[in-house]
Amino acid sequence: RLLLVPYSAHHVPTYHEWMQDEAIQKATASEPLTLEEEYAMQRSWRTDADKLTFIVCTRDADAGAGSISIIAGEQDAPSRMVGDVNLFLYDADDDDDDEDKDKAQSTPTAHTTPLKPIIGELEIMIARPSQQNQGLGLETLRAFLSYIQTQLPLLGTEYAGARGAAVQYLRVKIDKDNVRSLRLFEKLGFVKTGAGPNYFGEVEMR
């Protein structure tokens, strides 16, 4: 039912419109930006090695299950855009799980250089109310996680250079009162960490 396409400049006006919604701002812990700032953010997200962002679009019902050719502005026209999904990469903190970190560092590359341990953080937004509560979030995340799995070596090289990187774990931070999102990630096998809500009222799941 869905297409995931890289976040591009022609998506910005629609994305900017979504982000004026106060409910979305609260759910995503975001501040409203000007349209010019939104374009600058898009350029950053498209080029930075620590970010991976796709726009979620509805797909023609008669397109079939296989791959299709994407023409910018057609299959991803504003009327088809429903949300976005993101991966942000971070260096593993010193106080993260030592066992996982040691495992990541002990995985050698072809040159026996330890891989850089990193953490991946997921974010998802189904912005159009008419498209919510229809299973699109779960479908989006399954497709996105499958893509990440196949692209991990490339993502690690882009982030850490020739040394490469190993993802210790994926995490998501969700407002403790956002029951719908908490249940969504539970369906994918994520579980809450024992730390409880942080200062901002967010629960971490891995």
C-alpha positions in Angstrom: 0.0 0.0 0.0 2.9 2.3 0.5 6.0 3.8 -1.1 9.0 5.2 0.8 10.8 7.9 -1.1 13.8 10.0 0.0 12.9 13.3 1.5 13.4 15.9 -1.3 12.9 19.6 -1.9 9.5 19.2 -3.6 8.1 17.5 -0.4 9.0 20.5 1.8 5.8 22.6 1.4 3.5 19.7 2.4 5.8 18.7 5.2 5.9 22.3 6.4 2.1 22.4 6.4 2.0 19.3 8.5 4.4 20.7 11.1 2.2 23.7 11.7 -0.3 21.4 13.5 0.2 21.8 17.3 -0.8 18.1 17.9 2.0 17.0 15.6 4.5 19.4 17.2 3.7 17.9 20.6 3.8 14.3 19.4 7.2 14.9 17.7 8.6 17.2 20.3 9.2 19.8 17.5 9.2 23.5 17.2 7.6 25.2 14.2 10.0 26.4 11.5 9.7 28.9 8.7 9.4 27.6 5.2 13.0 28.7 4.6 14.2 26.9 7.7 12.3 23.8 6.6 14.2 23.8 3.2 17.5 24.1 5.0 16.5 21.2 7.3 15.6 19.1 4.3 19.0 19.7 2.7 20.7 18.7 6.0 18.7 15.5 6.3 19.4 14.6 2.7 23.2 15.0 2.9 24.1 14.3 6.6 25.6 10.8 7.1 23.9 10.5 10.5 20.3 10.8 9.1 18.1 8.8 6.9 14.7 10.2 6.1 11.9 8.9 3.8 8.5 10.3 3.0 5.7 7.8 3.2 3.3 7.9 0.2 0.2 5.9 -0.7 0.6 3.6 -3.6 -1.7 3.0 -6.6 -3.9 0.0 -5.8 -3.3 -1.4 -9.3 0.5 -1.0 -9.1 1.1 -4.5 -7.9 3.5 -5.7 -5.2 6.8 -5.3 -7.1 9.0 -2.3 -7.6 7.8 0.5 -9.8 9.5 3.5 -11.4 9.1 6.7 -9.4 8.6 10.0 -11.2 9.2 12.9 -8.8 6.0 14.8 -8.2 3.8 12.1 -9.5 3.9 8.9 -7.3 5.0 11.2 -4.4 2.7 14.1 -5.2 1.3 16.1 -2.1 -2.0 14.2 -2.3 -0.1 10.9 -1.8 2.1 12.0 1.0 1.0 10.8 4.4 4.0 11.0 6.7 7.7 10.3 7.2 10.0 7.8 8.8 13.5 8.5 10.1 16.7 6.9 11.4 19.2 9.0 13.3 22.7 7.5 14.1 24.7 8.4 17.2 28.0 7.4 18.7 27.4 4.9 21.5 27.6 6.7 24.9 30.1 5.6 27.5 27.4 4.5 29.9 25.6 2.2 27.3 25.6 -1.5 27.8 29.2 -2.6 28.0 28.5 -6.1 26.7 26.8 -4.9 23.5 29.6 -2.3 23.0 32.3 -4.9 23.4 30.6 -7.2 20.9 30.3 -4.4 18.4 34.0 -3.4 18.8 35.2 -6.9 18.5 33.6 -7.4 15.1 36.5 -6.9 12.6 36.4 -5.3 9.2 38.6 -6.7 6.3 41.5 -4.7 7.9 40.8 -6.0 11.4 40.0 -2.5 12.6 37.3 -2.6 15.2 33.9 -1.3 14.0 32.7 1.9 15.6 29.8 1.2 18.0 26.7 3.3 17.2 23.0 3.6 18.1 20.1 4.0 15.8 17.1 6.0 16.8 13.8 5.6 14.9 11.0 8.2 14.4 7.8 7.9 12.5 4.9 10.2 11.8 1.6 9.5 10.0 0.6 13.1 9.6 -2.7 12.9 7.7 -5.6 12.2 10.2 -7.5 10.4 7.5 -4.7 7.9 7.1 -4.2 7.2 10.8 -5.4 4.0 12.6 -5.2 2.0 9.4 -2.1 0.1 10.1 0.1 2.3 7.9 2.6 3.0 10.8 3.2 -0.7 11.3 3.5 -1.3 7.5 5.9 1.6 7.2 8.2 0.5 10.0 8.4 -3.1 8.7 9.5 -1.8 5.3 11.9 0.7 6.8 13.5 -1.8 9.2 13.9 -4.3 6.3 15.6 -1.6 4.3 17.9 -0.6 7.2 18.9 -4.3 7.7 20.0 -4.6 4.1 21.8 -1.3 4.1 23.7 -1.5 7.4 27.2 -1.9 5.9 26.7 1.1 3.7 25.2 3.2 6.4 28.1 2.3 8.7 30.6 3.3 6.1 28.9 6.6 5.4 28.8 7.4 9.1 32.2 6.2 10.2 34.3 6.2 7.0 36.5 3.2 6.1 36.4 2.0 9.7 32.7 1.1 9.4 30.2 1.0 12.2 28.2 -1.6 14.1 24.7 -0.7 15.4 24.4 -1.9 19.0 20.6 -1.5 19.0 17.7 0.5 17.7 15.8 2.6 20.1 12.7 4.9 20.0 11.7 7.6 22.5 8.0 8.1 22.9 5.9 10.4 25.1 4.7 8.2 28.1 1.1 9.2 27.3 1.3 8.3 23.6 -0.4 4.9 24.0 -0.9 4.4 20.3 2.8 4.7 19.5 3.9 2.6 22.4 1.7 -0.2 21.2 2.9 0.2 17.7 6.5 -0.5 18.7 5.5 -3.3 21.0 4.1 -5.1 18.0 7.5 -4.9 16.4 9.2 -6.5 19.5 10.4 -3.3 21.2 10.3 -3.2 25.0 10.6 -0.4 27.5 13.9 0.1 29.2 13.9 0.0 33.0 14.9 3.7 33.4 11.3 5.0 33.2 10.3 8.4 31.6 13.1 10.9 31.2 13.0 14.6 32.0 10.8 15.3 29.0 8.3 12.6 29.8 9.6 10.2 27.2 9.9 6.4 27.5 12.7 4.7 25.7 12.1 1.4 24.0 14.6 -1.0 22.3 
